[in-house]
Amino acid sequence: MTVRMELSRILIRETDDMHIVELREVDGERVFPIVIGLTEAAAIERRLMGQEPPRPLTHELLAEVIAGLGAKLEKIVITDLKKSTFFARLHLRHNGELIDIDSRPSDAIALGVAQDVPIFVAEHVLEEACRDL
């Protein structure tokens, strides 16, 4: 079972290499953070602020490739948590076929933010992440 989540906030620490994306349960109260890199944090923040880079950066490029191939990103699913590392999948639809692609959650979120793509988290991941807080 998966739980619908939304991006609650992003914390960019200029004096630290730990940047955090916080996800919040849409129909509940659970919240959990994911530590991400500066590049992904900056990309997510830029997209949330509606800022377009003058040239496509990695996440914009990937979005253009997906669209150029006639596919659509349908959802992001955070599927697992192993040794403090989250794992995610991109669910793309192309010619009616579902394509499931491995992704880091930070890249998936950065890719999906501008397209208002829903984020889901596996229940067992959410339970474990909330237990560790």
GROMACS elastic network, one bead per residue, 0.5 to 0.9 nm:
[ bonds ]
;  ai    aj funct       b0    kb
    1   121     6  0.85254   500
    1   122     6  0.59316   500
    1   123     6  0.57977   500
    1   124     6  0.83641   500
    2    77     6  0.78988   500
    2    78     6  0.87499   500
    2    79     6  0.85756   500
    2   120     6  0.58202   500
    2   121     6  0.52512   500
    2   123     6  0.53612   500
    2   124     6  0.86377   500
    2   126     6  0.89888   500
    3    25     6  0.70879   500
    3    26     6  0.80758   500
    3    27     6  0.86334   500
    3   119     6  0.83894   500
    3   120     6  0.52440   500
    3   121     6  0.52093   500
    3   122     6  0.62366   500
    3   123     6  0.61971   500
    3   126     6  0.81361   500
    4    24     6  0.86724   500
    4    25     6  0.61589   500
    4    26     6  0.57398   500
    4    27     6  0.75882   500
    4   118     6  0.71885   500
    4   119     6  0.59657   500
    4   121     6  0.66048   500
    5     8     6  0.87451   500
    5    23     6  0.60731   500
    5    24     6  0.53901   500
    5    26     6  0.50886   500
    5    27     6  0.82474   500
    5    31     6  0.87583   500
    5   118     6  0.74169   500
    5   119     6  0.53556   500
    5   120     6  0.54931   500
    5   121     6  0.68934   500
    6    22     6  0.85673   500
    6    23     6  0.54873   500
    6    24     6  0.54049   500
    6    25     6  0.64460   500
    6    26     6  0.61472   500
    6   118     6  0.73766   500
    6   119     6  0.62810   500
    6   120     6  0.82871   500
    7    10     6  0.79022   500
    7    21     6  0.72717   500
    7    22     6  0.61703   500
    7    24     6  0.63887   500
    7   109     6  0.84962   500
    7   113     6  0.85120   500
    7   119     6  0.82235   500
    8    21     6  0.77007   500
    8    22     6  0.54071   500
    8    23     6  0.51671   500
    8    24     6  0.55885   500
    8    25     6  0.89907   500
    8    31     6  0.83587   500
    9    20     6  0.82620   500
    9    21     6  0.61009   500
    9    22     6  0.52869   500
    9    23     6  0.72603   500
    9    24     6  0.88523   500
   10    19     6  0.76042   500
   10    20     6  0.56951   500
   10    22     6  0.61226   500
   10    41     6  0.72038   500
   10    44     6  0.80464   500
   10    45     6  0.71790   500
   11    18     6  0.87805   500
   11    19     6  0.56509   500
   11    20     6  0.50309   500
   11    21     6  0.64618   500
   11    22     6  0.80799   500
   11    41     6  0.79449   500
   12    16     6  0.84281   500
   12    17     6  0.87527   500
   12    18     6  0.77004   500
   12    20     6  0.67127   500
   12    21     6  0.87982   500
   12    38     6  0.75083   500
   12    41     6  0.66976   500
   12    42     6  0.78873   500
   12    45     6  0.87962   500
   13    16     6  0.53284   500
   13    17     6  0.70928   500
   13    18     6  0.67566   500
   13    19     6  0.59109   500
   13    20     6  0.85493   500
   13    38     6  0.88348   500
   14    17     6  0.76989   500
   14    19     6  0.87689   500
   15    18     6  0.89063   500
   16    19     6  0.75553   500
   17    36     6  0.86959   500
   17    37     6  0.70662   500
   17    38     6  0.70320   500
   18    35     6  0.61508   500
   18    36     6  0.67286   500
   18    37     6  0.69445   500
   18    38     6  0.79002   500
   19    34     6  0.83257   500
   19    35     6  0.56056   500
   19    36     6  0.53476   500
   19    37     6  0.61662   500
   19    38     6  0.64504   500
   19    41     6  0.65692   500
   20    33     6  0.60741   500
   20    34     6  0.55188   500
   20    36     6  0.57427   500
   20    37     6  0.83455   500
   20    41     6  0.75053   500
   21    32     6  0.84448   500
   21    33     6  0.55682   500
   21    34     6  0.52372   500
   21    35     6  0.64881   500
   21    36     6  0.69894   500
   21    41     6  0.75567   500
   21    44     6  0.89610   500
   21   106     6  0.79633   500
   22    31     6  0.68425   500
   22    32     6  0.56624   500
   22    34     6  0.62998   500
   22    35     6  0.87613   500
   23    30     6  0.84665   500
   23    31     6  0.56156   500
   23    32     6  0.55911   500
   23    33     6  0.62924   500
   23    34     6  0.79481   500
   23   119     6  0.88913   500
   24    27     6  0.89148   500
   24    28     6  0.79308   500
   24    29     6  0.69348   500
   24    30     6  0.59180   500
   24    32     6  0.67581   500
   24    33     6  0.89307   500
   25    28     6  0.50884   500
   25    29     6  0.58406   500
   25    30     6  0.53492   500
   25    31     6  0.62525   500
   25    32     6  0.89077   500
   26    29     6  0.78236   500
   26    30     6  0.87730   500
   28    31     6  0.88991   500
   30   126     6  0.79617   500
   30   127     6  0.88958   500
   30   130     6  0.70409   500
   31   126     6  0.83871   500
   31   129     6  0.87002   500
   31   130     6  0.69854   500
   32   126     6  0.75860   500
   32   129     6  0.62808   500
   32   130     6  0.60961   500
   32   133     6  0.76084   500
   33   129     6  0.81501   500
   33   133     6  0.88673   500
   34    85     6  0.87578   500
   34    86     6  0.76717   500
   34   105     6  0.81688   500
   34   106     6  0.79208   500
   35   106     6  0.83054   500
   36    39     6  0.84026   500
   36    40     6  0.65871   500
   36    41     6  0.65157   500
   36   105     6  0.85151   500
   36   106     6  0.59648   500
   37    40     6  0.55274   500
   37    41     6  0.61398   500
   37    42     6  0.86053   500
   37   106     6  0.78819   500
   38    42     6  0.59121   500
   38    43     6  0.84105   500
   39    42     6  0.52553   500
   39    43     6  0.61680   500
   39    44     6  0.86945   500
   40    44     6  0.61045   500
   40    45     6  0.84987   500
   40    59     6  0.86596   500
   40   106     6  0.60162   500
   40   107     6  0.63638   500
   40   109     6  0.85797   500
   40   110     6  0.62916   500
   41    44     6  0.52204   500
   41    45     6  0.60921   500
   41    46     6  0.84901   500
   41   106     6  0.77618   500
   41   110     6  0.78461   500
   42    45     6  0.50809   500
   42    46     6  0.59434   500
   42    47     6  0.85282   500
   42   110     6  0.89612   500
   43    46     6  0.51108   500
   43    47     6  0.61989   500
   43    48     6  0.86326   500
   43    57     6  0.85010   500
   43    59     6  0.75905   500
   43   110     6  0.60296   500
   43   111     6  0.86368   500
   44    47     6  0.51729   500
   44    48     6  0.61584   500
   44    49     6  0.86398   500
   44   106     6  0.85319   500
   44   107     6  0.89633   500
   44   109     6  0.72743   500
   44   111     6  0.81000   500
   44   113     6  0.68125   500
   44   114     6  0.84922   500
   45    48     6  0.50757   500
   45    49     6  0.62016   500
   45    50     6  0.86359   500
   45    51     6  0.87096   500
   45   110     6  0.86020   500
   46    49     6  0.51763   500
   46    50     6  0.62317   500
   46    51     6  0.51808   500
   46    52     6  0.72795   500
   46    53     6  0.83946   500
   47    51     6  0.58688   500
   47    52     6  0.72733   500
   47   110     6  0.77013   500
   47   113     6  0.65771   500
   47   114     6  0.57001   500
   48    51     6  0.77205   500
   48   113     6  0.70397   500
   48   114     6  0.71494   500
   49    52     6  0.89992   500
   50   114     6  0.80149   500
   52    55     6  0.82275   500
   52    56     6  0.83477   500
   53    56     6  0.63222   500
   53    57     6  0.72394   500
   53    60     6  0.88145   500
   54    57     6  0.89181   500
   55    60     6  0.87766   500
   56    59     6  0.76913   500
   56    60     6  0.51693   500
   56    61     6  0.54095   500
   56    64     6  0.87304   500
   57    60     6  0.53180   500
   57    61     6  0.58789   500
   57    62     6  0.85889   500
   58    61     6  0.50486   500
   58    62     6  0.62044   500
   58    63     6  0.86867   500
   59    62     6  0.51170   500
   59    63     6  0.62316   500
   59    64     6  0.86543   500
   59   107     6  0.72629   500
   59   108     6  0.87768   500
   59   110     6  0.66089   500
   59   111     6  0.53763   500
   60    63     6  0.50516   500
   60    64     6  0.62078   500
   60    65     6  0.86500   500
   60   110     6  0.89803   500
   60   111     6  0.71624   500
   61    64     6  0.50889   500
   61    65     6  0.61852   500
   61    66     6  0.86646   500
   62    65     6  0.50068   500
   62    66     6  0.61572   500
   62    67     6  0.85816   500
   62   111     6  0.76032   500
   63    66     6  0.51993   500
   63    67     6  0.62182   500
   63    68     6  0.84533   500
   63    72     6  0.89149   500
   63    73     6  0.84634   500
   63   111     6  0.65921   500
   63   112     6  0.85640   500
   64    67     6  0.50937   500
   64    68     6  0.57884   500
   64    69     6  0.84713   500
   65    69     6  0.61143   500
   65    70     6  0.86706   500
   65    71     6  0.87328   500
   66    69     6  0.53322   500
   66    70     6  0.65869   500
   66    71     6  0.53436   500
   66    72     6  0.65701   500
   66    73     6  0.76547   500
   66    92     6  0.84425   500
   67    70     6  0.50897   500
   67    71     6  0.54186   500
   67    72     6  0.63406   500
   67    73     6  0.86454   500
   68    71     6  0.74518   500
   69    72     6  0.89376   500
   69    94     6  0.81854   500
   70    93     6  0.87355   500
   70    94     6  0.63999   500
   70    95     6  0.77249   500
   71    92     6  0.63854   500
   71    93     6  0.54660   500
   71    95     6  0.73591   500
   72    91     6  0.85229   500
   72    92     6  0.54117   500
   72    93     6  0.52597   500
   72    94     6  0.66736   500
   73    76     6  0.80895   500
   73    90     6  0.70533   500
   73    91     6  0.60140   500
   73    93     6  0.65019   500
   73   111     6  0.88860   500
   73   112     6  0.75079   500
   73   115     6  0.82594   500
   73   117     6  0.70978   500
   74    90     6  0.78536   500
   74    91     6  0.56031   500
   74    92     6  0.55194   500
   74    93     6  0.66405   500
   74   112     6  0.88931   500
   74   117     6  0.62279   500
   74   118     6  0.74134   500
   75    89     6  0.85225   500
   75    90     6  0.63459   500
   75    91     6  0.53408   500
   75    92     6  0.73838   500
   75   112     6  0.77990   500
   75   117     6  0.53967   500
   75   118     6  0.50911   500
   75   119     6  0.60101   500
   75   120     6  0.74841   500
   76    88     6  0.70008   500
   76    89     6  0.59253   500
   76    91     6  0.61910   500
   76   105     6  0.81601   500
   76   108     6  0.64197   500
   76   109     6  0.73836   500
   76   112     6  0.75040   500
   76   117     6  0.71196   500
   76   118     6  0.63375   500
   76   120     6  0.60635   500
   76   121     6  0.83552   500
   77    87     6  0.85928   500
   77    88     6  0.54621   500
   77    89     6  0.52769   500
   77    90     6  0.66678   500
   77    91     6  0.77178   500
   77   105     6  0.82759   500
   77   108     6  0.86976   500
   77   118     6  0.85706   500
   77   119     6  0.59286   500
   77   121     6  0.54901   500
   77   122     6  0.72311   500
   78    81     6  0.84274   500
   78    86     6  0.69794   500
   78    87     6  0.57478   500
   78    89     6  0.64077   500
   78    90     6  0.89838   500
   78   104     6  0.87868   500
   78   105     6  0.65393   500
   78   119     6  0.77215   500
   78   120     6  0.61947   500
   78   122     6  0.62181   500
   78   125     6  0.77260   500
   79    86     6  0.75950   500
   79    87     6  0.56772   500
   79    88     6  0.52725   500
   79    89     6  0.69381   500
   79   120     6  0.84803   500
   79   121     6  0.62350   500
   79   122     6  0.53102   500
   79   123     6  0.87918   500
   79   124     6  0.86617   500
   79   125     6  0.69141   500
   80    85     6  0.81314   500
   80    86     6  0.57199   500
   80    87     6  0.50620   500
   80    88     6  0.70514   500
   80   121     6  0.84111   500
   80   122     6  0.71132   500
   80   124     6  0.78724   500
   80   125     6  0.56682   500
   81    84     6  0.62207   500
   81    85     6  0.54180   500
   81    87     6  0.62106   500
   81   124     6  0.87388   500
   81   125     6  0.58828   500
   81   128     6  0.79251   500
   81   129     6  0.79473   500
   82    85     6  0.52283   500
   82    86     6  0.65820   500
   82    87     6  0.79970   500
   83    86     6  0.85012   500
   84   129     6  0.89236   500
   86   104     6  0.72988   500
   86   105     6  0.66941   500
   86   125     6  0.83946   500
   87   102     6  0.77474   500
   87   103     6  0.68295   500
   87   104     6  0.58032   500
   87   105     6  0.61710   500
   88   101     6  0.84472   500
   88   102     6  0.61454   500
   88   103     6  0.51633   500
   88   104     6  0.56120   500
   88   105     6  0.50858   500
   88   106     6  0.88017   500
   88   108     6  0.73101   500
   88   121     6  0.86509   500
   89   100     6  0.62725   500
   89   101     6  0.52931   500
   89   103     6  0.53310   500
   89   104     6  0.77970   500
   89   105     6  0.77977   500
   89   108     6  0.76046   500
   90    99     6  0.79325   500
   90   100     6  0.57183   500
   90   101     6  0.50085   500
   90   102     6  0.64497   500
   90   103     6  0.65261   500
   90   108     6  0.65996   500
   91    98     6  0.66307   500
   91    99     6  0.57940   500
   91   101     6  0.65891   500
   92    97     6  0.81690   500
   92    98     6  0.57366   500
   92   100     6  0.64076   500
   92   101     6  0.78627   500
   93    96     6  0.59956   500
   93    97     6  0.55382   500
   93    99     6  0.60564   500
   93   100     6  0.88510   500
   94    97     6  0.52245   500
   94    98     6  0.65442   500
   94    99     6  0.72081   500
   95    98     6  0.85055   500
  103   106     6  0.82490   500
  103   107     6  0.66537   500
  103   108     6  0.61882   500
  104   107     6  0.53978   500
  104   108     6  0.62818   500
  104   109     6  0.87106   500
  105   109     6  0.60055   500
  105   110     6  0.84463   500
  106   109     6  0.52086   500
  106   110     6  0.60865   500
  106   111     6  0.85254   500
  107   110     6  0.50501   500
  107   111     6  0.60271   500
  107   112     6  0.84888   500
  108   111     6  0.51079   500
  108   112     6  0.60345   500
  108   113     6  0.85458   500
  109   112     6  0.50290   500
  109   113     6  0.58429   500
  109   117     6  0.85453   500
  109   119     6  0.77651   500
  110   113     6  0.56057   500
  110   114     6  0.78120   500
  111   114     6  0.70194   500
  111   115     6  0.77171   500
  111   117     6  0.87433   500
  112   115     6  0.53022   500
  112   116     6  0.61035   500
  112   117     6  0.50374   500
  112   118     6  0.77618   500
  112   119     6  0.83608   500
  113   116     6  0.52971   500
  113   117     6  0.64443   500
  113   118     6  0.87380   500
  114   117     6  0.78539   500
  121   124     6  0.83929   500
  121   125     6  0.66648   500
  121   126     6  0.63791   500
  122   125     6  0.52996   500
  122   126     6  0.63566   500
  122   127     6  0.87401   500
  123   126     6  0.50984   500
  123   127     6  0.61077   500
  123   128     6  0.85851   500
  124   127     6  0.51035   500
  124   128     6  0.61352   500
  124   129     6  0.85127   500
  125   128     6  0.51753   500
  125   129     6  0.59615   500
  125   130     6  0.84286   500
  126   129     6  0.51250   500
  126   130     6  0.59708   500
  126   131     6  0.83913   500
  127   130     6  0.52728   500
  127   131     6  0.60583   500
  127   132     6  0.87364   500
  128   131     6  0.50377   500
  128   132     6  0.63299   500
  129   132     6  0.52761   500
  129   133     6  0.67466   500
  130   133     6  0.53794   500
